[in-house]
Amino acid sequence: MKKYRFEYFASCPTGLEELLGQELMSFGAQRIEAIRGGVQFEAFHEVALKTILMSRLASRVFKFLYQFEVNNEKDYYLEATDIKWKSLMDVTHTFRLTTIFGDLPGEREEFRNSQFANLKLKDAIVDYFRHHEGERPSVAKEFPDVSFLARIDRGQEKPYVVTIMYDLCGDPLNQRGYRIAKTEAPVKENVAAGILKLVKWDPEKEDLMDGMCGSGTFIIEGALMAAGIAPSFLKVERHLKNPDYKQWTFLNYPWLTKDDFLQENFKKLLNEISESTTQGLKKLETMKGHFCANDLSEMSLISARDNIKKARLDKVIELTQIDARVLNPNQRPTLFICNPPYGERLEHGEEEKLKALYKGLGDHWKHNFKGHRAALFTGNLDMLKVVGLKTAKRHIIFNGDIECRVAEYSLY
Ligand SMILES: C[S@@+](CC[C@H](N)C(=O)[O-])C[C@H]1O[C@@H](n2cnc3c(N)ncnc32)[C@H](O)[C@@H]1O
C-alpha cells in the first residue's frame, strides 16, 4: 500500500481546469497536472488550505491518503481493513463515503456498481473500529464530521487501483453562503467566476452588466473579484464568530489538529481574509455604478436583491427591471454578460420566443454596444446560431451535467 505525502486534488467544473491550474500556481502549488474535472498538485499543507479559502474556481479539495491495487471487491474490503482508520478519524466522528469510478473498462466482472463498492468500504471502516475500539462510528449523509472519497481506476499489476482521499471541504466551495434565494437554473458560483476569467474581464478597465441576472451570481462574483474579497469571506466571518461551528470538514482532521504550524497559518489566513474583506468593501464604495444587474422578472429581482444583500454588496450593485434588449451600456467600456433561459423543456411556440430573444440580443448589441463587449452563456447550442454576430471566441464549460458554451463578442 502506498501512502501519499503532500498530494492533493482540486475538483472544478469541466472546462475550468487550466484556469484552476493557474490559480493553484499563484497560491504556490507545484507539479500541477490538469485532468478532466480537476487538477492534481503537490503542495505544502498551507497551500491546500489557501486553496480551500481563496480559490474562486475549485469545487472541492481532496488530500490523497492511500492507494492500492485489488483484484475484486473482496480484496478491496480486506485491503481497506488494513488502513489505520483511527489515525484519520475518531470513533465518535460521523462519516460520509463517496465512491466514484474513473477510467475503468466498460466490460468488467467486478466493480460494476459504485454503491456496492461504497458499501464494502463502509463495512471495512466499521469492522476496523469494532475490532480495535469495540464500537463503531456512524454514517451521516449530511453534515458529516469526516468525509472520504474513493476513486477506482484501471490498475497496472492488478485490474483495479483504489485511491482513498480526505474531502477537506464538506460542503462544496462554490456554496459561498450568499445564495439564500434561488431562481430557476442558476449558474454555479465557481462557473460564474470562471466565465469572467475565461473572457478575461478586467474590473479596472470594464464595467460589468448582467442583463438577465436571475439570482445575481455573475454580478456578485464579479464584485467580489474586483474587490479582492475571498470567496469564503462569509464562512470565515461565521467561523470567527463561532469557531465550534464546523464550516469545513478539515477542522476535524488530524491533518489540522495535530499540526501546530498549520493551525497558526489557518488563524493568520482567517485574519487576512477578514481584513481584506473590510478593505475590499471600502474599495467597492469608490466603484459605484460599475456593477449593474437587471432582470425582467420580479421574482428574480427579489432573489437577486436578497443574495446581494447577504453578500453585503447592496450599496454597490445597481438593480434594474427592463427588457435586456433595451439595456444600454455605461459610459465606460462595459462587458454585458448574460445567461438567457435555455429552454430545456420547450412547450409549443416557446422555441420561436426563445429565438426572438437571442436574435434580439444580437441585434441590440450590434446597434447599441459599439466599443463594448458581450459574453453569452448558454446550454442551448442551437440558439447561439440565432444571435447572428461573429464570435470573437468560444469556450466549452459544464454547469453541473449540462454542456454549455460561452460566446464572446467584441462589438465594433
Ligand atoms: C437562466 S436564468 C439566469 C440565471 C442567473 N445567471 C443565475 O445565476 O441565477 C435567465 C433569466 O433571464 C431572465 N429573462 C428572460 N427574458 C428576459 C428579458 N427579455 N430581459 C431580461 N431578463 C430576462 C429570466 O427572468 C431569468 O431570471
The ligand as a Gaussian input file, in Angstrom:
#p B3LYP/6-31G(d) Opt

LIG

0 1
 C      -31.097000      31.150000     -16.780000
 S      -31.743000      32.475000     -15.839000
 C      -30.318000      33.346000     -15.314000
 C      -29.690000      32.682000     -14.123000
 C      -28.592000      33.503000     -13.500000
 N      -27.379000      33.510000     -14.310000
 C      -28.297000      32.988000     -12.098000
 O      -27.140000      32.605000     -11.826000
 O      -29.195000      32.907000     -11.280000
 C      -32.413000      33.536000     -17.068000
 C      -33.001000      34.823000     -16.533000
 O      -33.342000      35.646000     -17.667000
 C      -34.474000      36.438000     -17.320000
 N      -35.051000      36.949000     -18.573000
 C      -35.705000      36.276000     -19.543000
 N      -36.020000      37.090000     -20.567000
 C      -35.559000      38.330000     -20.246000
 C      -35.525000      39.581000     -20.907000
 N      -36.062000      39.740000     -22.112000
 N      -34.925000      40.623000     -20.297000
 C      -34.366000      40.479000     -19.075000
 N      -34.366000      39.312000     -18.389000
 C      -34.940000      38.250000     -18.973000
 C      -35.333000      35.458000     -16.531000
 O      -36.261000      36.162000     -15.720000
 C      -34.296000      34.679000     -15.726000
 O      -34.111000      35.240000     -14.454000

